[in-house]
Amino acid sequence: MLELLAPLGIDIPVLAAPMAGGPTTPALVIAAARAGGFGFLAGGYKSPQDLASQIRDVRKSGVSFGVNLFAPHPVPVDPDAYRRYARVLLPEAQRLGVSLPEGEPIEDDDHWRAKIDVLIEDPPPVASFTFGIPERQVIARLRHAGVIVLQTVTDQDEALAAMDAGADGLIVQAATAGGHSATLSPERPPPTAVMPELVATVQNATGAPVIAAGGVATPGDVSAAVHVGAEAVMVGTALLLTEESGVSATHRAALSDPQFTSTVVTRAFTGRPARALRNRFVDRYGQLAPSGYPALHHLTSPLRRAAARAGDPQLLHLWAGTGFRHVREEPVAVAVERLAGEL
């Protein structure tokens, strides 16, 4: 049982990951909680107003929930490399009839301060952070407001830094996870330790409550994580085909399309390492993309939106973990209960 979150009524140690950009919906979060698990709203890429609205929507349901934010940890892009990459992508944009951002790279912080204010003004039971570790005073303010603070980490050093900053617990993400790696060193490939080994290493180093994430796709994966000391697991890819998921129709279809046979970690879409189904965009631009987040995210965003609308999976960021072949079309409640079946 997840001792850290036990007061929140969690009966099944399977948590719905925050998947920014659309897949995580309030309905998905509510369904996970009503099944006995727990869910996190994805605050990344949303306006503060939209985040506040989703918090109100979930709160009305009466369930416990968490909110995830992208903490500032910019990876400034080299302006010349950025312009070269933009020129390389221009034919794809023209083919889809969209314009790429002009001028200097966009280096924003995803409305960081305003979103922290949202959480302070209407505190969720839990807040988690990815990409960066918040300042000590931010964590202290949240804890003072009654919020349990979790930090996503990918290795022992990050875990120690998170606990030193005041986090209550850790989400330990293995490299097998779909979507963005939470690494604090995005210029390097994510650590390759398998999830059970990584969980054990972090827990031995910190003694902190640990939630395991990354490639959790079967009941056996859940059991293995709990066996090595994780108090719960966090799943994302496993919920992409659920009825409550907001994933695009193009992405949804690709997950069960036999032409997609593997996943790969790439910077091509956002300038930060992220695991996706291997497609033409990854193959053609993966080695050309410079490191640079959020600049590349903003650069490719119009192209990706257009590809989703056009039903073109070869130009879309098809985020998926290594266990994507195990995903099923089913309600969230069924998925949560199925994944916990061996416990």
C-alpha positions in Angstrom: 0.0 0.0 0.0 1.2 3.5 -0.8 1.8 4.9 2.7 2.6 8.4 1.5 -0.8 8.7 -0.2 -2.8 6.4 2.0 -4.8 9.2 3.5 -6.1 9.9 0.0 -8.0 6.7 -0.3 -5.8 4.8 -2.7 -6.7 1.0 -2.7 -4.8 0.0 -5.9 -1.2 1.1 -6.3 -1.6 2.0 -9.9 -1.4 5.7 -10.7 -2.3 7.4 -14.0 0.6 9.4 -15.3 0.2 13.0 -16.4 0.4 13.0 -20.2 0.7 16.6 -21.5 -0.7 17.7 -24.8 -4.1 16.0 -24.6 -4.0 12.4 -23.6 -4.7 13.0 -19.9 -8.2 14.3 -19.4 -10.2 15.1 -16.3 -12.3 12.1 -17.1 -9.2 9.8 -17.2 -8.1 11.2 -13.8 -11.5 10.7 -12.2 -11.9 7.2 -13.6 -8.5 6.1 -12.2 -9.4 7.4 -8.8 -12.9 5.8 -8.8 -11.3 2.5 -9.7 -9.2 2.7 -6.5 -6.1 4.1 -8.1 -5.1 7.7 -8.5 -4.5 10.2 -11.4 -2.5 13.3 -12.2 -3.7 16.2 -14.3 -1.1 17.3 -16.8 -0.4 21.0 -16.3 2.3 21.2 -19.0 1.5 23.3 -22.1 -1.8 24.5 -20.6 -2.6 28.1 -19.8 -3.0 28.8 -16.1 -6.7 29.4 -16.7 -7.2 26.0 -18.4 -5.3 24.3 -15.6 -7.5 26.0 -13.0 -10.6 24.9 -14.9 -9.5 21.3 -15.0 -8.7 21.3 -11.3 -12.2 22.5 -10.6 -13.7 19.9 -12.9 -11.9 17.0 -11.1 -12.5 18.5 -7.6 -16.3 18.5 -8.3 -16.2 14.7 -8.7 -15.0 14.3 -5.0 -12.0 12.2 -5.9 -8.4 12.7 -4.8 -6.0 13.7 -7.5 -2.6 15.2 -8.4 -1.3 17.9 -10.7 2.0 17.8 -12.6 3.9 20.8 -13.8 7.0 21.2 -15.9 9.5 23.0 -13.6 11.8 25.4 -15.4 15.0 23.7 -16.6 15.6 25.3 -20.0 18.0 23.9 -22.5 18.9 27.1 -24.5 19.2 26.3 -28.2 22.1 27.6 -30.3 20.4 30.2 -32.6 22.3 29.2 -35.7 21.5 25.5 -35.1 17.9 26.5 -34.6 17.7 28.4 -37.8 19.3 25.5 -39.7 16.8 23.1 -38.3 13.9 25.4 -39.2 15.1 25.6 -42.8 15.3 21.8 -43.0 11.7 21.5 -41.7 10.3 24.1 -44.0 9.4 21.8 -46.9 7.4 19.6 -44.5 5.5 22.6 -43.2 4.8 23.9 -46.8 3.5 20.5 -47.8 1.0 20.6 -44.9 0.1 24.2 -45.5 1.3 25.6 -42.2 3.8 28.2 -41.1 6.7 27.7 -38.7 7.4 30.3 -36.0 9.6 33.1 -37.4 12.2 35.2 -35.6 14.1 34.3 -32.5 13.6 31.0 -30.7 10.8 31.0 -28.1 12.4 30.3 -24.7 9.5 30.5 -22.3 8.9 28.9 -18.9 5.3 27.5 -19.5 3.7 30.1 -17.2 5.6 28.7 -14.3 4.9 31.3 -11.6 1.2 31.7 -12.6 0.7 27.9 -12.4 2.3 27.7 -9.0 -0.1 30.5 -7.9 -3.0 28.3 -9.2 -1.8 25.4 -7.0 -1.4 27.7 -4.0 -4.8 29.3 -4.4 -6.6 26.0 -5.0 -4.3 23.3 -3.5 -4.6 19.8 -5.0 -3.9 16.9 -2.7 -0.6 16.2 -4.6 1.7 18.1 -6.9 4.5 16.5 -9.0 7.2 18.1 -11.0 9.1 17.1 -14.1 12.2 18.5 -16.0 13.5 20.5 -13.1 13.4 20.6 -9.3 11.5 23.6 -7.9 13.1 26.1 -5.7 13.0 25.2 -2.0 10.6 28.1 -1.2 8.2 26.9 -3.8 8.1 23.4 -2.3 7.8 24.9 1.2 4.8 27.0 0.1 3.1 24.0 -1.4 3.7 21.8 1.7 2.5 24.6 3.9 -0.7 24.6 1.9 -1.2 20.9 2.6 0.1 19.6 -0.8 2.2 16.4 -0.9 5.1 17.2 -3.2 6.6 14.5 -5.5 9.6 15.0 -7.8 10.3 12.9 -11.0 13.9 11.7 -11.2 15.9 9.4 -13.4 18.9 8.6 -11.3 20.4 8.6 -7.8 21.9 12.1 -7.9 18.7 13.7 -9.0 16.8 11.8 -6.3 19.2 13.1 -3.6 18.9 16.6 -4.9 15.1 16.4 -4.9 14.9 15.2 -1.3 17.4 17.9 -0.3 15.0 20.5 -1.8 12.2 19.2 0.4 10.2 16.8 -1.7 8.0 14.3 0.1 8.6 11.4 -2.3 10.0 10.4 -5.7 8.6 9.3 -9.0 11.5 7.2 -10.4 11.3 7.1 -14.2 13.2 4.5 -16.2 14.4 5.1 -19.8 11.7 2.8 -21.0 9.0 5.4 -20.4 7.1 6.9 -23.3 7.2 10.6 -23.9 9.7 13.0 -22.4 12.5 11.8 -20.2 12.5 13.7 -16.9 16.2 13.8 -16.9 17.9 17.0 -15.5 20.7 16.4 -18.0 18.8 16.4 -21.3 22.0 16.9 -23.3 22.9 13.3 -22.5 20.9 10.1 -23.3 18.7 9.1 -20.4 20.2 6.5 -18.0 19.6 3.0 -19.2 19.1 1.1 -15.9 16.0 -1.1 -16.0 13.2 0.0 -13.8 13.5 -2.5 -10.9 17.2 -1.9 -10.6 16.7 1.9 -10.7 14.0 1.8 -8.1 16.2 -0.2 -5.7 19.2 2.0 -6.3 17.2 5.2 -5.6 15.4 3.8 -2.6 18.6 2.5 -1.0 20.3 5.9 -1.5 17.4 8.1 -0.2 15.1 5.9 1.9 12.3 8.0 0.4 8.9 6.7 -0.7 9.2 5.7 -4.4 6.7 5.4 -7.2 8.0 3.5 -10.2 7.5 4.6 -13.8 8.7 3.7 -17.2 7.6 0.8 -19.4 5.0 -0.5 -16.9 2.7 -2.4 -19.2 1.7 -5.7 -17.7 0.6 -7.1 -14.3 4.1 -8.6 -14.1 5.7 -5.2 -14.4 3.6 -3.8 -11.6 4.5 -6.8 -9.4 8.2 -6.5 -10.1 8.2 -2.8 -9.1 6.4 -3.4 -5.9 8.7 -6.4 -5.1 11.8 -4.2 -5.1 10.3 -1.6 -2.9 8.1 0.8 -5.0 5.0 1.7 -3.1 3.1 2.2 -6.4 3.6 2.4 -10.2 2.7 5.1 -12.6 1.4 4.2 -16.0 1.0 6.3 -19.1 1.3 4.4 -22.4 -0.9 1.6 -20.9 -3.8 4.1 -20.7 -3.5 5.7 -24.2 -6.1 3.6 -25.8 -8.6 3.8 -22.9 -12.0 5.2 -23.5 -11.2 8.3 -21.3 -8.0 9.1 -23.1 -7.8 12.3 -25.1 -5.0 11.1 -27.4 -5.5 12.1 -31.0 -7.2 9.8 -33.5 -3.9 9.6 -35.5 -1.9 8.6 -32.5 -4.5 6.2 -31.3 -4.5 4.4 -34.6 -0.7 4.2 -34.8 -0.5 2.4 -31.5 -2.1 -0.7 -33.0 -0.8 -0.3 -36.5 1.6 -3.2 -37.4 3.8 -0.8 -39.4 5.1 0.6 -36.2 7.3 -2.0 -34.6 9.7 -0.2 -32.2 10.2 2.9 -30.1 13.2 5.2 -30.0 14.5 8.1 -27.9 14.7 11.2 -30.1 15.2 15.0 -29.8 13.6 15.6 -33.2 10.2 16.9 -32.0 11.1 19.1 -28.9 14.8 19.3 -28.5 14.5 17.2 -25.4 15.0 13.4 -25.3 11.6 11.6 -25.6 10.6 8.1 -26.5 8.2 7.7 -29.5 7.2 5.1 -32.0 9.8 5.2 -34.8 8.5 6.9 -37.8 9.7 8.9 -40.8 10.2 12.2 -38.9 12.4 10.4 -36.3 14.5 8.7 -39.0 14.9 11.8 -41.1 15.4 14.5 -38.5 16.5 12.8 -35.3 20.2 13.3 -36.1 19.7 16.8 -37.4 17.8 18.2 -34.4 19.8 20.4 -32.0 19.3 20.2 -28.3 17.0 23.0 -27.2 13.9 23.0 -25.2 11.3 24.6 -25.3 12.5 26.2 -28.5 12.2 23.1 -30.7 8.8 22.2 -29.1 7.4 25.6 -30.3 9.1 25.3 -33.7 7.6 21.9 -34.5 4.3 22.4 -32.8 2.4 23.7 -35.9 3.8 20.9 -38.0 2.7 18.3 -35.5 -0.8 19.7 -35.0 -1.3 19.7 -38.8 0.0 16.1 -39.1 -2.5 15.0 -36.4 -5.4 16.8 -38.3 -4.3 15.3 -41.6 -4.1 11.8 -40.2 -0.3 11.5 -41.0 1.4 9.4 -38.3 4.8 9.8 -40.1 5.2 13.4 -39.0 3.6 13.1 -35.6 5.2 12.7 -32.1 3.8 9.3 -31.4 4.9 9.1 -27.7 5.0 5.5 -26.5 6.9 3.4 -24.0 8.6 0.2 -24.8 5.5 -1.8 -23.6 3.2 -0.2 -26.2 2.2 -3.5 -27.7 0.4 -4.4 -24.5 -2.0 -1.5 -24.7 -5.7 -2.3 -24.9 -8.9 -0.5 -25.9 -10.8 -0.6 -22.6 -12.1 1.7 -19.8 -9.5 3.1 -17.4 -11.1 1.2 -14.5 -10.5 -2.1 -16.3 -6.9 -1.2 -17.1 -6.1 -0.2 -13.6 -7.6 -3.3 -12.1 -6.0 -5.6 -14.7 -2.5 -4.1 -14.1 -2.9 -4.7 -10.4 -4.0 -8.3 -10.9 -0.9 -10.0 -9.6 -0.9 -8.0 -6.3 
